[in-house]
Amino acid sequence: MKERLEELRDEALAKVKAAEDVKSLQEVRVAYLGKKGPITEVLRGMGKLSAEERPVIGQMANDVRDAIKVEVDAKEVLLEQAAIEQQLAEESIDVTLPGRPVSSGSRHPLTIVVEEVEDAFLGLGFSVAEGPEVEVDYYNFEALNLPKDHPARDMQDSFYFTDELLLRTHTSPVQARTMEKHEGKGPVKVICPGKVFRRDDDDATHSHQFMQIEGLYVDEHVRMSDLKGVLEQFAKAFFGEDREIRLRPSFFPFTEPSVEVDVSCGMCAGKGCRICKQSGWIEVLGAGMVHPRVLEMSGFDSTKYSGFAFGMGAERLAMLKYDIDDIRHFYTNDVRFLAQFKRA
Ligand code: DAH
């Protein structure tokens, strides 16, 4: 029996040593220390032993059992620790790995331009006004000194719904609407961005739908020099401090006198190059002193009030500022084009 116990002990200890995980160790524990295990069996057979042998074998069986238990417990701690370490190693995060890029959208270049123009004029005391894209003939033409048979209506080929209703051809009707709201009392100082529509064939510089930004300042004693000062401020804020402007005589039915405003070429600093067609100047907007008849039609006393107005194309501003060669880029929504306007 003594040999049997020693044999069992060696066998069990060898298995403990060989156990590679908690589960197989648990099997060894149950097999050797459990109630149905071989040691219990040995103890059951003790009845056949002599009175002297019984306590000796009993003691030995207990010692063997204790020895196995000590080893199993110690190995269990080791295996559990190893399991935790393995888990930690597997789940560890390498904080030095580069993160996954988060791709964000970008603002449309026209949105950027409109916001920049608004910012420049808000800084000069203007506020933003809006009007409808579907406009009545009266505000789009008549209130701007363009009666029904006026030849200048041909300058702006229009999309009509009915004789009286059309898609606005410019943002100037917002001038008339805003003045009306002020009921003959100045100052009126607004900037009006919005979509406009014309029956044009689309090409690199024409689009049947585009954006304009209108400006209007009506008050007592507003003069041409105010117009020039405000536009110069704007040109420097939008294009750069080194830019100059010049006014050239022109014609619009709603302003008198009317001017075309050029900004000095940013490419050659006014010396003349391919971009400015050797002139040193680039045309950017139309402007003038609000025609007395336009003031009167919208309820302002033209002997007391005067004003200036201007209108510019947002696409043209964007094309000049970002060196874009085709107006259709703004409307075909190629992400390769749009993504170039992401903020750094
Ligand atoms: N409405 C004009 C156009 O679409 C632009 C314009 C010119 C607006 C002179 C104005 C202005 O307010 O004073 O061509």
Boltz pocket constraint, residues with backbone or C-beta under 6 A from the ligand:
constraints:
  - pocket:
      binder: B
      contacts: [[A, 169], [A, 170], [A, 171], [A, 172], [A, 214], [A, 215], [A, 252], [A, 254], [A, 255], [A, 259], [A, 285], [A, 286], [A, 287], [A, 288], [A, 308], [A, 309], [A, 310], [A, 311], [A, 312]]
      max_distance: 6.0
